[in-house]
Amino acid sequence: MINKISSHRRGAVAYTFDNGNIVSIVFSPASYSDNYDMPYGQGLPEMINSTTVEIMPSGNKAFIRWMEKKYDGDLICSYIPVSEIPTILKRADSKQYKPVEVSKESN
């Protein structure tokens, strides 16, 4: 069970799965996490900790709908307890979601 998430000043990580789902987890200053009121910019602590995170799912529409329904979100799901991260990552990696094609921008 995860009970805290830490990052070196940035406070963000994204997991990309082979089925095309992406789970973006943010807990930086000014994010919808324990750090919402933390000032952004100079003077950040060496390590940023949080017990809640902001998550933005992308990829398969069924996965996104599951996230929005389960966590009462609208594109961004706010103040998610870090203990939910394994459940979300497991669901994102589920083979029930068919791979999605990632659109490539032309140069």
C-alpha positions as CSV (number, residue, x, y, z in Angstrom):
1,M,0.0,0.0,0.0
2,I,1.3,3.4,-0.9
3,N,0.9,6.0,1.9
4,K,3.0,8.9,0.6
5,I,4.4,10.0,-2.7
6,S,7.6,12.1,-3.0
7,S,9.3,14.0,-5.8
8,H,12.4,16.1,-6.2
9,R,10.8,19.6,-6.5
10,R,8.8,18.8,-9.6
11,G,5.9,16.8,-8.0
12,A,4.7,15.1,-11.1
13,V,4.9,11.7,-12.8
14,A,3.1,10.1,-15.8
15,Y,2.7,6.4,-16.4
16,T,2.1,5.2,-20.0
17,F,0.8,1.7,-20.6
18,D,1.1,-0.5,-23.7
19,N,-2.7,-0.2,-24.3
20,G,-2.4,3.5,-24.7
21,N,-3.7,4.6,-21.4
22,I,-1.8,7.3,-19.5
23,V,-2.1,8.2,-15.9
24,S,-0.7,11.6,-15.0
25,I,-0.2,12.1,-11.3
26,V,0.6,15.6,-10.0
27,F,1.2,16.8,-6.4
28,S,3.3,19.9,-7.1
29,P,2.5,23.3,-5.5
30,A,-0.9,24.7,-6.7
31,S,-2.1,21.3,-7.8
32,Y,-5.3,19.7,-6.5
33,S,-3.5,17.9,-3.7
34,D,-2.3,18.6,-0.2
35,N,0.0,21.1,-1.8
36,Y,-2.7,23.3,-3.2
37,D,-1.7,26.3,-1.0
38,M,2.0,25.8,-1.3
39,P,3.7,28.7,-3.1
40,Y,5.0,27.8,-6.6
41,G,8.4,28.9,-7.7
42,Q,11.6,29.8,-5.9
43,G,12.2,28.4,-2.4
44,L,10.6,25.0,-2.9
45,P,11.6,22.4,-0.4
46,E,14.1,19.7,-1.6
47,M,11.4,17.0,-1.5
48,I,7.7,17.5,-2.0
49,N,5.4,15.1,-0.1
50,S,1.7,14.6,-0.3
51,T,-1.0,12.2,0.9
52,T,-3.4,13.2,-1.9
53,V,-2.8,13.8,-5.7
54,E,-4.4,15.2,-8.8
55,I,-4.8,12.7,-11.6
56,M,-5.6,13.2,-15.2
57,P,-6.3,10.0,-17.2
58,S,-6.1,9.8,-20.9
59,G,-6.3,7.0,-23.5
60,N,-9.3,4.6,-23.8
61,K,-12.6,6.5,-23.3
62,A,-14.0,3.7,-21.1
63,F,-11.0,4.0,-18.7
64,I,-11.4,7.8,-18.6
65,R,-15.2,7.4,-17.8
66,W,-14.3,4.9,-15.1
67,M,-11.9,7.4,-13.5
68,E,-14.4,10.3,-13.7
69,K,-17.2,8.2,-12.3
70,K,-15.2,6.6,-9.5
71,Y,-13.4,9.7,-8.4
72,D,-16.0,12.3,-9.2
73,G,-13.8,14.1,-11.7
74,D,-14.2,16.0,-14.9
75,L,-11.0,15.4,-16.9
76,I,-9.0,16.0,-13.7
77,C,-9.7,14.0,-10.6
78,S,-8.8,16.0,-7.5
79,Y,-7.5,15.1,-4.0
80,I,-7.2,11.4,-4.7
81,P,-5.7,9.6,-1.7
82,V,-2.3,8.1,-2.6
83,S,-3.5,4.7,-1.4
84,E,-5.8,4.6,-4.5
85,I,-2.8,4.9,-6.9
86,P,-2.2,1.1,-7.2
87,T,-5.9,0.5,-8.0
88,I,-5.8,3.2,-10.7
89,L,-2.6,1.9,-12.2
90,K,-3.9,-1.7,-12.2
91,R,-7.1,-0.5,-13.9
92,A,-5.2,1.6,-16.5
93,D,-3.1,-1.5,-17.4
94,S,-6.1,-3.8,-17.7
95,K,-6.3,-5.8,-20.9
96,Q,-10.1,-5.0,-21.0
97,Y,-9.1,-1.8,-22.7
98,K,-8.2,-2.2,-26.3
99,P,-5.1,-0.3,-27.4
100,V,-5.7,3.2,-28.6
101,E,-3.9,4.9,-31.4
102,V,-2.0,7.9,-30.5
103,S,-2.4,10.7,-33.1
104,K,0.9,12.0,-34.4
105,E,1.1,15.6,-35.4
106,S,2.5,16.2,-38.8
107,N,5.6,18.4,-39.1
